[in-house]
Amino acid sequence: MTNTASLRPPSWKCYLNLCKSNVVIEMIFTAVVGMLLAVPALPPVDTMIYANIGIALAAASAAAINHFVDRDIDKKLNPHRPIPMGYLTPRQVMVFAIVLGVIAMVVLMVKVNALTAWLTLLSLFGYAVVYTKYLKRMTPQNIVIGGAFGATPPLLGWCAITGEIHPYALLLVLIIFVWTPPHFWPLAIARQDKYQKIYEDFRIPMLPVTNGVDHTLLQILLYSVLLLIVTLLPYLTGMSGLIYLATVIPLGLGFIYYALLMMRNKDKATAMTTFWYSIVYITLLFAALLIDHYFRFTL
């Protein structure tokens, strides 16, 4: 007979699993972009390090709270997670989340600045409590509303370096905010069966389930067009130059192409292709912003 205790992973792995490290890495990437774009030259390295540590810990805290709040859902849909597996108790998870959150705020307040600390706390509370506990369960537009909290890392990075909320930083937030729905909804279409079960069992609405695939496809197309328009703003406002513009236009047209392809094919394979394209899209867009930024300021 297999000894189940011997299959239990080390405690540190269980706690690490709570942090959703892939999401944290994505947030740190966009925060670093905000830091680098905030000043003409390279930002102070020590400030960047402390800011990234604080933002990463806050994001990990929010992820752990998400595990706590969704523990009943995870029993059916994600039984491999630490709480359903019995590796960690809900109390242990919340203590871990609180400790991470407190350390994050102390690091940001002492080593970065108060504005970044308060904005990070607001983002943490907004995602972990307002969105995860309430908004996610109230409307099929949950991913749009939740995107507002998930789009803040560039602003946090910018504030960490400059100590102010700049319109260009808000423009970066707007780009991620508009990008989030056409990024996530293709995945929701590809995994519609899973989200159908979530809706039936827990009444958590997702647009393809509550409004149908055709409606969702139209929304993806409209957001893709809006995204192309929004991503022109950095050039139109003087934040970026021709390198960025020459990159973002074909990228935006590519997004619209995949949205139209989804409307024609209406299959899960095309939906997943669009989802992966959206990840490449946002990565190349931010890379273009950085290349353009340093090209202009080093001439």
Backbone as CSV, one residue per row, in Angstrom:
resi,resn,N_x,N_y,N_z,CA_x,CA_y,CA_z,C_x,C_y,C_z
1,MET,0.841,-1.192,0.000,0.000,0.000,0.000,0.884,1.252,0.000
2,THR,0.487,2.251,-0.796,1.266,3.473,-0.885,1.058,4.323,0.354
3,ASN,2.130,4.805,0.906,2.067,5.709,2.056,1.802,7.118,1.557
4,THR,0.566,7.627,1.756,0.195,8.942,1.219,1.008,10.059,1.846
5,ALA,1.442,9.872,3.105,2.242,10.895,3.758,3.553,11.113,3.026
6,SER,4.079,10.024,2.447,5.352,10.142,1.739,5.199,10.911,0.436
7,LEU,3.938,11.045,-0.063,3.698,11.775,-1.296,3.536,13.271,-1.068
8,ARG,3.423,13.677,0.185,3.244,15.091,0.501,4.507,15.867,0.147
9,PRO,4.375,16.949,-0.641,5.560,17.744,-0.989,6.067,18.504,0.223
10,PRO,7.318,18.985,0.182,7.831,19.791,1.292,6.950,21.019,1.518
11,SER,6.927,21.479,2.745,6.065,22.614,3.095,6.368,23.848,2.252
12,TRP,7.650,24.082,1.957,8.002,25.287,1.201,7.393,25.245,-0.199
13,LYS,7.278,24.044,-0.764,6.655,23.929,-2.081,5.157,24.215,-2.010
14,CYS,4.536,23.797,-0.924,3.107,24.075,-0.740,2.859,25.581,-0.648
15,TYR,3.693,26.255,0.122,3.533,27.704,0.251,3.875,28.421,-1.058
16,LEU,4.886,27.920,-1.752,5.238,28.513,-3.038,4.092,28.364,-4.031
17,ASN,3.392,27.243,-3.972,2.251,27.002,-4.857,1.146,28.027,-4.642
18,LEU,1.035,28.528,-3.423,0.017,29.548,-3.128,0.296,30.856,-3.855
19,CYS,1.552,31.107,-4.185,1.968,32.423,-4.679,1.671,32.645,-6.154
20,LYS,1.310,31.586,-6.891,1.068,31.708,-8.340,2.218,32.462,-8.997
21,SER,3.385,31.845,-8.954,4.618,32.512,-9.364,4.583,32.989,-10.811
22,ASN,3.865,32.268,-11.683,3.788,32.706,-13.085,3.085,34.046,-13.210
23,VAL,2.045,34.251,-12.406,1.332,35.536,-12.411,2.215,36.627,-11.815
24,VAL,2.923,36.289,-10.751,3.818,37.266,-10.115,4.896,37.719,-11.098
25,ILE,5.449,36.782,-11.859,6.489,37.116,-12.830,5.939,38.069,-13.896
26,GLU,4.724,37.811,-14.364,4.101,38.694,-15.354,3.923,40.103,-14.793
27,MET,3.514,40.184,-13.534,3.299,41.493,-12.924,4.626,42.240,-12.740
28,ILE,5.660,41.517,-12.348,6.967,42.133,-12.169,7.501,42.625,-13.513
29,PHE,7.268,41.864,-14.566,7.714,42.278,-15.896,7.121,43.625,-16.276
30,THR,5.805,43.777,-16.107,5.161,45.038,-16.472,5.543,46.158,-15.508
31,ALA,5.807,45.815,-14.241,6.259,46.838,-13.292,7.639,47.356,-13.680
32,VAL,8.520,46.455,-14.101,9.864,46.861,-14.526,9.780,47.765,-15.753
33,VAL,8.862,47.451,-16.663,8.677,48.314,-17.828,8.307,49.726,-17.378
34,GLY,7.394,49.830,-16.428,7.022,51.136,-15.902,8.200,51.863,-15.278
35,MET,9.049,51.130,-14.553,10.229,51.737,-13.938,11.188,52.282,-14.997
36,LEU,11.435,51.481,-16.034,12.397,51.869,-17.059,11.906,53.033,-17.907
37,LEU,10.592,53.098,-18.119,10.035,54.186,-18.922,9.888,55.487,-18.142
38,ALA,10.001,55.402,-16.828,9.738,56.575,-15.986,10.820,57.646,-16.098
39,VAL,12.041,57.242,-16.437,13.155,58.192,-16.487,13.965,57.954,-17.763
40,PRO,14.655,58.980,-18.253,15.432,58.816,-19.496,16.546,57.788,-19.378
41,ALA,17.280,57.813,-18.280,18.377,56.873,-18.076,17.893,55.692,-17.235
42,LEU,18.823,54.836,-16.857,18.446,53.704,-16.013,18.065,54.188,-14.615
43,PRO,17.005,53.649,-14.029,16.600,54.036,-12.676,17.618,53.520,-11.656
44,PRO,17.579,54.041,-10.431,18.452,53.524,-9.374,18.208,52.033,-9.143
45,VAL,19.278,51.264,-9.171,19.142,49.804,-9.079,18.560,49.383,-7.739
46,ASP,18.991,50.004,-6.654,18.498,49.602,-5.334,16.999,49.844,-5.203
47,THR,16.522,50.970,-5.741,15.081,51.250,-5.697,14.315,50.218,-6.516
48,MET,14.837,49.865,-7.676,14.188,48.851,-8.508,14.087,47.517,-7.772
49,ILE,15.158,47.136,-7.112,15.173,45.848,-6.402,14.142,45.838,-5.279
50,TYR,14.177,46.866,-4.435,13.234,46.920,-3.309,11.785,47.016,-3.800
51,ALA,11.557,47.807,-4.844,10.200,47.941,-5.371,9.692,46.611,-5.920
52,ASN,10.546,45.899,-6.637,10.134,44.608,-7.185,9.874,43.583,-6.093
53,ILE,10.687,43.628,-5.053,10.450,42.713,-3.924,9.094,43.012,-3.287
54,GLY,8.820,44.293,-3.040,7.551,44.657,-2.412,6.354,44.315,-3.275
55,ILE,6.439,44.640,-4.565,5.322,44.354,-5.476,5.116,42.845,-5.618
56,ALA,6.214,42.097,-5.706,6.114,40.637,-5.837,5.482,40.015,-4.595
57,LEU,5.882,40.464,-3.423,5.306,39.930,-2.182,3.823,40.276,-2.073
58,ALA,3.464,41.484,-2.486,2.052,41.866,-2.454,1.233,41.016,-3.424
59,ALA,1.779,40.772,-4.609,1.082,39.932,-5.584,0.946,38.504,-5.069
60,ALA,1.985,37.999,-4.420,1.920,36.654,-3.851,0.898,36.594,-2.715
61,SER,0.816,37.659,-1.933,-0.187,37.729,-0.864,-1.595,37.671,-1.441
62,ALA,-1.830,38.446,-2.507,-3.149,38.432,-3.153,-3.471,37.046,-3.706
63,ALA,-2.470,36.380,-4.271,-2.686,35.031,-4.813,-3.048,34.048,-3.705
64,ALA,-2.382,34.166,-2.556,-2.687,33.276,-1.435,-4.102,33.514,-0.914
65,ILE,-4.513,34.782,-0.855,-5.886,35.078,-0.436,-6.880,34.482,-1.431
66,ASN,-6.520,34.514,-2.713,-7.359,33.899,-3.740,-7.548,32.409,-3.469
67,HIS,-6.482,31.720,-3.067,-6.587,30.301,-2.687,-7.558,30.132,-1.518
68,PHE,-7.475,31.033,-0.559,-8.340,30.949,0.620,-9.804,31.167,0.244
69,VAL,-10.066,32.215,-0.514,-11.446,32.560,-0.876,-12.070,31.479,-1.761
70,ASP,-11.296,30.934,-2.695,-11.823,29.967,-3.670,-11.623,28.519,-3.243
71,ARG,-11.399,28.274,-1.965,-11.093,26.910,-1.526,-12.235,25.928,-1.788
72,ASP,-13.487,26.387,-1.699,-14.613,25.492,-1.980,-14.681,25.146,-3.463
73,ILE,-14.407,26.128,-4.312,-14.380,25.886,-5.758,-13.247,24.934,-6.101
74,ASP,-12.101,25.137,-5.461,-10.925,24.320,-5.763,-11.122,22.856,-5.397
75,LYS,-11.997,22.572,-4.440,-12.254,21.178,-4.080,-12.746,20.376,-5.278
76,LYS,-13.487,21.040,-6.163,-14.019,20.352,-7.341,-13.182,20.566,-8.590
77,LEU,-12.666,21.782,-8.756,-12.033,22.128,-10.028,-10.511,22.119,-9.988
78,ASN,-9.942,22.378,-8.825,-8.477,22.370,-8.687,-8.081,21.588,-7.440
79,PRO,-8.415,20.296,-7.398,-8.179,19.512,-6.182,-6.700,19.297,-5.857
80,HIS,-5.816,19.661,-6.804,-4.378,19.487,-6.575,-3.773,20.623,-5.761
81,ARG,-4.539,21.670,-5.499,-4.011,22.807,-4.762,-3.835,22.462,-3.275
82,PRO,-3.002,23.237,-2.552,-2.633,22.866,-1.182,-3.791,22.698,-0.214
83,ILE,-4.813,23.586,-0.275,-5.913,23.458,0.682,-6.766,22.228,0.402
84,PRO,-7.249,22.002,-0.831,-8.028,20.776,-1.080,-7.249,19.487,-0.797
85,MET,-5.944,19.502,-1.034,-5.139,18.317,-0.781,-4.890,18.091,0.706
86,GLY,-5.204,19.092,1.529,-4.975,18.972,2.964,-3.546,19.247,3.375
87,TYR,-2.743,19.776,2.453,-1.356,20.088,2.779,-1.257,21.300,3.694
88,LEU,-2.179,22.259,3.500,-2.224,23.454,4.322,-3.662,23.719,4.750
89,THR,-3.843,24.271,5.932,-5.183,24.626,6.394,-5.518,26.041,5.919
90,PRO,-6.802,26.370,5.835,-7.175,27.746,5.475,-6.536,28.781,6.392
91,ARG,-6.435,28.466,7.674,-5.816,29.415,8.618,-4.343,29.625,8.276
92,GLN,-3.628,28.560,7.970,-2.216,28.697,7.597,-2.061,29.567,6.346
93,VAL,-2.962,29.390,5.403,-2.896,30.155,4.156,-3.119,31.640,4.421
94,MET,-4.088,31.959,5.255,-4.365,33.370,5.543,-3.246,34.014,6.354
95,VAL,-2.674,33.274,7.296,-1.538,33.806,8.058,-0.379,34.093,7.111
96,PHE,-0.127,33.173,6.198,0.937,33.344,5.203,0.673,34.582,4.351
97,ALA,-0.576,34.744,3.898,-0.934,35.896,3.063,-0.747,37.202,3.811
98,ILE,-1.170,37.240,5.060,-1.051,38.459,5.866,0.415,38.807,6.101
99,VAL,1.228,37.802,6.411,2.660,38.040,6.642,3.313,38.616,5.389
100,LEU,3.014,38.011,4.228,3.571,38.521,2.975,3.128,39.954,2.721
101,GLY,1.840,40.222,2.947,1.315,41.559,2.717,1.957,42.600,3.617
102,VAL,2.149,42.260,4.884,2.763,43.196,5.831,4.211,43.477,5.442
103,ILE,4.955,42.414,5.108,6.358,42.601,4.698,6.421,43.474,3.447
104,ALA,5.514,43.213,2.494,5.486,44.009,1.262,5.285,45.486,1.566
105,MET,4.342,45.791,2.440,4.065,47.191,2.764,5.233,47.847,3.495
106,VAL,5.882,47.107,4.385,7.031,47.656,5.113,8.172,47.957,4.147
107,VAL,8.461,47.018,3.244,9.539,47.215,2.272,9.255,48.440,1.405
108,LEU,8.033,48.529,0.901,7.692,49.642,0.015,7.672,50.967,0.759
109,MET,7.155,50.967,1.949,7.049,52.208,2.717,8.425,52.714,3.145
110,VAL,9.301,51.809,3.570,10.599,52.201,4.117,11.643,52.409,3.025
111,LYS,11.645,51.519,2.030,12.719,51.522,1.043,12.337,52.165,-0.293
112,VAL,11.041,52.392,-0.531,10.627,52.972,-1.821,9.957,54.319,-1.548
113,ASN,8.649,54.354,-1.468,7.947,55.580,-1.066,6.519,55.243,-0.674
114,ALA,5.890,56.154,0.043,4.559,55.900,0.594,3.509,55.757,-0.498
115,LEU,3.619,56.529,-1.571,2.627,56.456,-2.646,2.585,55.065,-3.270
116,THR,3.753,54.514,-3.545,3.798,53.157,-4.117,3.221,52.140,-3.143
117,ALA,3.520,52.297,-1.868,3.006,51.367,-0.859,1.479,51.399,-0.804
118,TRP,0.898,52.596,-0.764,-0.555,52.700,-0.669,-1.249,52.212,-1.939
119,LEU,-0.680,52.531,-3.095,-1.263,52.055,-4.347,-1.182,50.535,-4.452
120,THR,-0.083,49.963,-3.983,0.063,48.503,-3.992,-0.950,47.862,-3.056
121,LEU,-1.132,48.455,-1.889,-2.130,47.942,-0.945,-3.527,48.016,-1.539
122,LEU,-3.828,49.106,-2.222,-5.132,49.255,-2.865,-5.334,48.185,-3.937
123,SER,-4.306,47.914,-4.721,-4.397,46.889,-5.759,-4.579,45.503,-5.143
124,LEU,-3.834,45.245,-4.082,-3.946,43.949,-3.391,-5.364,43.742,-2.879
125,PHE,-5.876,44.737,-2.170,-7.226,44.633,-1.614,-8.266,44.527,-2.735
126,GLY,-8.082,45.313,-3.790,-9.050,45.298,-4.886,-9.141,43.950,-5.563
127,TYR,-7.985,43.325,-5.836,-7.999,42.020,-6.499,-8.412,40.900,-5.554
128,ALA,-7.773,40.853,-4.389,-7.961,39.709,-3.494,-9.321,39.703,-2.809
129,VAL,-9.863,40.865,-2.548,-11.127,40.937,-1.798,-12.277,41.406,-2.693
130,VAL,-12.173,42.616,-3.223,-13.289,43.188,-3.988,-13.599,42.330,-5.217
131,TYR,-12.570,41.979,-5.977,-12.797,41.195,-7.190,-13.047,39.722,-6.881
132,THR,-12.116,39.069,-6.192,-12.209,37.621,-5.977,-13.442,37.245,-5.158
133,LYS,-13.739,38.015,-4.130,-14.838,37.664,-3.229,-16.198,38.091,-3.764
134,TYR,-16.255,39.230,-4.460,-17.559,39.772,-4.825,-17.769,39.932,-6.332
135,LEU,-16.975,40.766,-6.985,-17.247,41.120,-8.378,-17.200,39.907,-9.305
136,LYS,-16.311,38.976,-9.035,-16.186,37.791,-9.885,-17.481,36.997,-9.926
137,ARG,-18.262,37.097,-8.867,-19.492,36.329,-8.746,-20.734,37.125,-9.147
138,MET,-20.557,38.415,-9.478,-21.712,39.270,-9.705,-22.056,39.487,-11.171
139,THR,-21.082,39.479,-12.060,-21.333,39.885,-13.436,-20.417,39.147,-14.408
140,PRO,-20.903,38.825,-15.609,-20.033,38.218,-16.628,-18.976,39.180,-17.147
141,GLN,-19.086,40.455,-16.773,-18.045,41.435,-17.099,-16.952,41.445,-16.029
142,ASN,-16.904,40.375,-15.234,-15.956,40.311,-14.119,-14.510,40.478,-14.572
143,ILE,-14.160,39.898,-15.716,-12.769,39.969,-16.169,-12.410,41.391,-16.584
144,VAL,-13.400,42.148,-17.051,-13.151,43.551,-17.413,-12.872,44.360,-16.155
145,ILE,-13.713,44.182,-15.152,-13.552,44.924,-13.902,-12.282,44.486,-13.185
146,GLY,-12.062,43.174,-13.136,-10.855,42.671,-12.487,-9.592,43.128,-13.178
147,GLY,-9.699,43.375,-14.487,-8.534,43.843,-15.229,-8.018,45.182,-14.734
148,ALA,-8.887,45.973,-14.127,-8.460,47.275,-13.604,-7.436,47.099,-12.487
149,PHE,-7.619,46.065,-11.660,-6.667,45.816,-10.580,-5.404,45.128,-11.106
150,GLY,-5.563,44.241,-12.076,-4.415,43.544,-12.628,-3.549,44.393,-13.521
151,ALA,-4.050,45.574,-13.902,-3.313,46.443,-14.828,-2.417,47.454,-14.123
152,THR,-2.373,47.426,-12.809,-1.675,48.476,-12.066,-0.149,48.356,-11.977
153,PRO,0.477,47.190,-12.195,1.936,47.099,-12.000,2.771,48.162,-12.715
154,PRO,2.488,48.539,-13.986,3.308,49.600,-14.586,3.214,50.917,-13.824
155,LEU,2.031,51.212,-13.316,1.850,52.418,-12.507,2.656,52.324,-11.216
156,LEU,2.630,51.149,-10.584,3.393,50.958,-9.352,4.884,51.119,-9.618
157,GLY,5.350,50.545,-10.740,6.757,50.679,-11.080,7.144,52.114,-11.342
158,TRP,6.302,52.834,-12.059,6.568,54.246,-12.368,6.623,55.073,-11.082
159,CYS,5.644,54.867,-10.212,5.591,55.606,-8.950,6.781,55.276,-8.056
160,ALA,7.253,54.034,-8.123,8.392,53.641,-7.302,9.626,54.463,-7.645
161,ILE,9.775,54.829,-8.901,10.954,55.570,-9.344,10.767,57.074,-9.211
162,THR,9.587,57.566,-9.522,9.375,59.016,-9.558,8.622,59.564,-8.353
163,GLY,7.871,58.712,-7.667,7.084,59.177,-6.534,5.846,59.949,-6.924
164,GLU,5.431,59.820,-8.190,4.237,60.545,-8.643,3.442,59.704,-9.624
165,ILE,2.168,60.048,-9.777,1.304,59.405,-10.758,1.339,60.244,-12.022
166,HIS,1.983,59.713,-13.048,2.151,60.449,-14.300,1.120,59.971,-15.319
167,PRO,0.619,60.866,-16.190,-0.341,60.433,-17.221,0.183,59.298,-18.110
168,TYR,1.477,59.278,-18.384,2.028,58.192,-19.198,1.911,56.848,-18.477
169,ALA,2.077,56.870,-17.160,1.910,55.634,-16.389,0.467,55.146,-16.458
170,LEU,-0.471,56.079,-16.381,-1.883,55.717,-16.506,-2.192,55.188,-17.896
171,LEU,-1.474,55.663,-18.888,-1.654,55.170,-20.254,-1.228,53.710,-20.365
172,LEU,-0.157,53.342,-19.672,0.263,51.940,-19.637,-0.801,51.071,-18.969
173,VAL,-1.391,51.599,-17.901,-2.480,50.883,-17.222,-3.657,50.693,-18.172
174,LEU,-3.987,51.732,-18.922,-5.109,51.658,-19.863,-4.870,50.586,-20.928
175,ILE,-3.651,50.494,-21.414,-3.345,49.490,-22.443,-3.584,48.088,-21.901
176,ILE,-3.080,47.804,-20.704,-3.277,46.470,-20.126,-4.749,46.224,-19.820
177,PHE,-5.433,47.264,-19.348,-6.859,47.136,-19.030,-7.667,46.744,-20.269
178,VAL,-7.417,47.400,-21.395,-8.156,47.104,-22.631,-7.700,45.771,-23.222
179,TRP,-6.448,45.407,-23.026,-5.911,44.145,-23.544,-6.471,42.922,-22.817
180,THR,-6.794,43.063,-21.540,-7.166,41.910,-20.723,-8.381,41.135,-21.244
181,PRO,-9.508,41.780,-21.604,-10.657,40.993,-22.083,-10.381,40.183,-23.357
182,PRO,-9.799,40.780,-24.423,-9.538,39.960,-25.609,-8.395,38.967,-25.396
183,HIS,-7.643,39.139,-24.322,-6.628,38.149,-23.948,-7.275,36.953,-23.248
184,PHE,-8.198,37.228,-22.334,-8.736,36.142,-21.505,-9.934,35.436,-22.134
185,TRP,-10.807,36.160,-22.787,-12.024,35.528,-23.313,-11.768,34.421,-24.333
186,PRO,-10.734,34.493,-25.188,-10.455,33.317,-26.031,-10.172,32.068,-25.205
187,LEU,-9.461,32.231,-24.090,-9.215,31.090,-23.212,-10.518,30.595,-22.597
188,ALA,-11.397,31.522,-22.247,-12.696,31.136,-21.683,-13.524,30.362,-22.699
189,ILE,-13.411,30.727,-23.984,-14.123,29.986,-25.030,-13.524,28.594,-25.183
190,ALA,-12.202,28.510,-25.173,-11.534,27.220,-25.322,-11.849,26.290,-24.153
191,ARG,-12.105,26.882,-22.985,-12.388,26.070,-21.791,-13.833,26.286,-21.338
192,GLN,-14.716,26.419,-22.283,-16.109,26.726,-21.957,-16.751,25.649,-21.091
193,ASP,-16.406,24.398,-21.326,-16.983,23.312,-20.528,-16.651,23.482,-19.046
194,LYS,-15.412,23.859,-18.782,-14.992,24.072,-17.398,-15.771,25.231,-16.771
195,TYR,-15.893,26.340,-17.510,-16.591,27.494,-16.959,-18.098,27.269,-16.866
196,GLN,-18.624,26.389,-17.702,-20.027,26.003,-17.587,-20.271,25.300,-16.262
197,LYS,-19.346,24.421,-15.896,-19.462,23.700,-14.631,-19.317,24.652,-13.448
198,ILE,-18.395,25.612,-13.576,-18.222,26.595,-12.511,-19.511,27.387,-12.307
199,TYR,-20.168,27.723,-13.416,-21.403,28.504,-13.325,-22.526,27.670,-12.715
200,GLU,-22.620,26.415,-13.121,-23.680,25.552,-12.603,-23.508,25.273,-11.116
201,ASP,-22.264,25.068,-10.694,-22.011,24.678,-9.308,-21.870,25.859,-8.361
202,PHE,-21.301,26.971,-8.857,-20.969,28.069,-7.955,-21.535,29.418,-8.399
203,ARG,-22.276,29.425,-9.520,-22.918,30.636,-10.024,-21.906,31.749,-10.302
204,ILE,-20.721,31.378,-10.747,-19.739,32.371,-11.174,-19.890,32.547,-12.681
205,PRO,-20.361,33.719,-13.122,-20.679,33.898,-14.539,-19.435,34.197,-15.379
206,MET,-19.365,33.584,-16.539,-18.327,33.888,-17.514,-19.026,34.152,-18.843
207,LEU,-18.579,35.149,-19.557,-19.305,35.660,-20.716,-19.708,34.587,-21.735
208,PRO,-18.827,33.657,-22.135,-19.250,32.644,-23.115,-20.385,31.757,-22.604
209,VAL,-20.465,31.603,-21.285,-21.502,30.753,-20.690,-22.817,31.501,-20.567
210,THR,-22.768,32.723,-20.074,-24.005,33.471,-19.807,-24.566,34.156,-21.050
211,ASN,-23.708,34.585,-21.957,-24.149,35.343,-23.131,-23.913,34.639,-24.454
212,GLY,-23.259,33.497,-24.411,-23.039,32.733,-25.631,-21.707,33.046,-26.300
213,VAL,-21.238,32.120,-27.105,-19.947,32.260,-27.767,-19.980,33.386,-28.806
214,ASP,-21.070,33.482,-29.583,-21.134,34.505,-30.636,-21.025,35.910,-30.052
215,HIS,-21.722,36.136,-28.954,-21.638,37.445,-28.293,-20.218,37.707,-27.808
216,THR,-19.585,36.693,-27.247,-18.213,36.836,-26.745,-17.242,37.129,-27.880
217,LEU,-17.425,36.460,-29.018,-16.571,36.690,-30.180,-16.681,38.129,-30.672
218,LEU,-17.898,38.663,-30.653,-18.096,40.057,-31.046,-17.391,40.991,-30.071
219,GLN,-17.483,40.697,-28.792,-16.813,41.513,-27.786,-15.300,41.481,-27.973
220,ILE,-14.754,40.314,-28.294,-13.314,40.192,-28.533,-12.895,41.054,-29.715
221,LEU,-13.689,41.026,-30.773,-13.378,41.842,-31.948,-13.432,43.330,-31.604
222,LEU,-14.458,43.753,-30.906,-14.596,45.166,-30.558,-13.459,45.633,-29.654
223,TYR,-13.095,44.803,-28.691,-11.985,45.156,-27.815,-10.663,45.175,-28.576
224,SER,-10.521,44.303,-29.570,-9.301,44.290,-30.379,-9.161,45.581,-31.170
225,VAL,-10.277,46.068,-31.717,-10.262,47.347,-32.434,-9.959,48.488,-31.459
226,LEU,-10.608,48.473,-30.295,-10.349,49.497,-29.282,-8.894,49.460,-28.839
227,LEU,-8.344,48.259,-28.727,-6.952,48.114,-28.304,-6.005,48.760,-29.313
228,LEU,-6.275,48.564,-30.592,-5.443,49.197,-31.621,-5.474,50.716,-31.468
229,ILE,-6.646,51.259,-31.211,-6.777,52.716,-31.050,-6.027,53.198,-29.810
230,VAL,-6.221,52.490,-28.696,-5.583,52.887,-27.435,-4.066,52.811,-27.531
231,THR,-3.558,51.801,-28.217,-2.106,51.635,-28.297,-1.448,52.662,-29.213
232,LEU,-2.234,53.423,-29.937,-1.673,54.533,-30.716,-1.400,55.754,-29.843
233,LEU,-2.009,55.801,-28.671,-1.907,56.985,-27.815,-0.474,57.289,-27.364
234,PRO,0.343,56.278,-27.028,1.724,56.627,-26.663,2.448,57.417,-27.753
235,TYR,2.202,57.091,-29.011,2.823,57.846,-30.105,2.172,59.221,-30.249
236,LEU,0.863,59.266,-30.196,0.142,60.522,-30.399,0.395,61.530,-29.283
237,THR,0.704,61.049,-28.093,0.957,61.955,-26.970,2.435,62.291,-26.802
238,GLY,3.284,61.733,-27.647,4.707,62.013,-27.557,5.459,61.137,-26.582
239,MET,4.803,60.143,-26.017,5.469,59.231,-25.091,6.465,58.345,-25.831
240,SER,6.139,57.978,-27.064,6.995,57.094,-27.851,7.118,57.636,-29.270
241,GLY,7.962,56.960,-30.075,8.227,57.440,-31.424,7.903,56.423,-32.492
242,LEU,8.608,56.532,-33.600,8.285,55.734,-34.787,8.593,54.247,-34.622
243,ILE,9.596,53.916,-33.826,9.903,52.492,-33.612,8.711,51.798,-32.984
244,TYR,8.162,52.430,-31.973,6.971,51.869,-31.323,5.803,51.814,-32.291
245,LEU,5.572,52.894,-33.002,4.430,52.957,-33.919,4.527,51.882,-34.993
246,ALA,5.723,51.693,-35.547,5.910,50.697,-36.601,5.729,49.275,-36.082
247,THR,5.829,49.098,-34.794,5.637,47.775,-34.189,4.188,47.535,-33.806
248,VAL,3.559,48.546,-33.191,2.247,48.331,-32.590,1.134,48.245,-33.636
249,ILE,1.290,48.901,-34.782,0.236,48.834,-35.797,0.081,47.422,-36.366
250,PRO,1.159,46.780,-36.839,0.983,45.399,-37.315,0.570,44.438,-36.209
251,LEU,1.048,44.684,-34.989,0.620,43.834,-33.872,-0.887,43.958,-33.644
252,GLY,-1.391,45.192,-33.662,-2.822,45.420,-33.462,-3.661,44.846,-34.585
253,LEU,-3.190,44.994,-35.827,-3.906,44.413,-36.962,-3.901,42.892,-36.875
254,GLY,-2.808,42.336,-36.357,-2.752,40.893,-36.158,-3.779,40.415,-35.152
255,PHE,-3.965,41.196,-34.074,-4.971,40.844,-33.063,-6.366,40.851,-33.689
256,ILE,-6.648,41.886,-34.492,-7.950,41.965,-35.155,-8.127,40.787,-36.119
257,TYR,-7.063,40.427,-36.809,-7.118,39.274,-37.724,-7.521,38.006,-36.976
258,TYR,-6.888,37.765,-35.830,-7.225,36.554,-35.064,-8.644,36.618,-34.509
259,ALA,-9.095,37.818,-34.144,-10.476,37.950,-33.679,-11.462,37.607,-34.791
260,LEU,-11.174,38.064,-35.995,-12.020,37.727,-37.143,-11.936,36.243,-37.474
261,LEU,-10.737,35.679,-37.340,-10.553,34.251,-37.602,-11.363,33.415,-36.612
262,MET,-11.421,33.863,-35.362,-12.233,33.173,-34.365,-13.710,33.221,-34.744
263,MET,-14.173,34.368,-35.251,-15.576,34.498,-35.640,-15.903,33.597,-36.832
264,ARG,-14.918,33.361,-37.683,-15.156,32.503,-38.836,-15.091,31.028,-38.463
265,ASN,-14.061,30.637,-37.721,-13.849,29.215,-37.435,-14.691,28.706,-36.271
266,LYS,-14.813,29.533,-35.223,-15.594,29.161,-34.029,-15.163,27.818,-33.456
267,ASP,-13.865,27.621,-33.339,-13.359,26.384,-32.761,-12.377,26.695,-31.642
268,LYS,-12.144,25.704,-30.797,-11.288,25.906,-29.629,-9.824,26.077,-30.021
269,ALA,-9.410,25.441,-31.107,-8.014,25.554,-31.530,-7.667,26.995,-31.895
270,THR,-8.542,27.648,-32.648,-8.301,29.046,-33.014,-8.363,29.942,-31.778
271,ALA,-9.241,29.615,-30.863,-9.334,30.391,-29.623,-8.028,30.320,-28.843
272,MET,-7.442,29.127,-28.752,-6.182,28.985,-28.027,-5.041,29.687,-28.764
273,THR,-5.068,29.631,-30.097,-4.054,30.348,-30.873,-4.138,31.847,-30.605
274,THR,-5.352,32.363,-30.535,-5.552,33.786,-30.240,-5.066,34.120,-28.837
275,PHE,-5.333,33.242,-27.908,-4.869,33.450,-26.531,-3.345,33.551,-26.479
276,TRP,-2.666,32.629,-27.142,-1.199,32.659,-27.127,-0.665,33.865,-27.893
277,TYR,-1.360,34.251,-28.952,-0.945,35.451,-29.678,-1.027,36.679,-28.772
278,SER,-2.059,36.731,-27.944,-2.232,37.890,-27.063,-1.054,38.033,-26.101
279,ILE,-0.474,36.917,-25.678,0.680,36.964,-24.783,1.910,37.481,-25.530
280,VAL,2.105,36.972,-26.747,3.206,37.460,-27.582,3.005,38.947,-27.873
281,TYR,1.761,39.310,-28.131,1.414,40.698,-28.454,1.856,41.655,-27.355
282,ILE,1.439,41.387,-26.123,1.727,42.330,-25.036,3.214,42.366,-24.730
283,THR,3.890,41.234,-24.895,5.337,41.191,-24.656,6.073,42.044,-25.683
284,LEU,5.728,41.887,-26.957,6.385,42.668,-28.013,6.034,44.147,-27.917
285,LEU,4.804,44.451,-27.501,4.411,45.856,-27.357,5.277,46.553,-26.312
286,PHE,5.450,45.915,-25.153,6.266,46.529,-24.114,7.737,46.573,-24.508
287,ALA,8.188,45.538,-25.222,9.563,45.550,-25.709,9.772,46.724,-26.668
288,ALA,8.794,46.966,-27.541,8.884,48.082,-28.483,8.904,49.416,-27.750
289,LEU,8.113,49.540,-26.698,8.125,50.763,-25.897,9.516,51.025,-25.313
290,LEU,10.136,49.966,-24.801,11.453,50.121,-24.185,12.530,50.444,-25.221
291,ILE,12.526,49.712,-26.326,13.516,49.960,-27.380,13.384,51.393,-27.902
292,ASP,12.159,51.801,-28.164,11.907,53.160,-28.647,12.375,54.192,-27.623
293,HIS,12.076,53.930,-26.360,12.434,54.849,-25.276,13.940,55.082,-25.222
294,TYR,14.710,53.995,-25.197,16.152,54.143,-25.053,16.820,54.597,-26.346
295,PHE,16.234,54.264,-27.485,16.765,54.755,-28.750,16.646,56.276,-28.817
296,ARG,15.505,56.789,-28.404,15.272,58.232,-28.472,16.148,58.996,-27.492
297,PHE,16.344,58.438,-26.284,17.080,59.168,-25.252,18.588,58.963,-25.319
298,THR,19.042,58.054,-26.177,20.491,57.874,-26.305,21.039,58.537,-27.552
299,LEU,20.150,59.109,-28.384,20.612,59.828,-29.582,21.133,61.214,-29.215
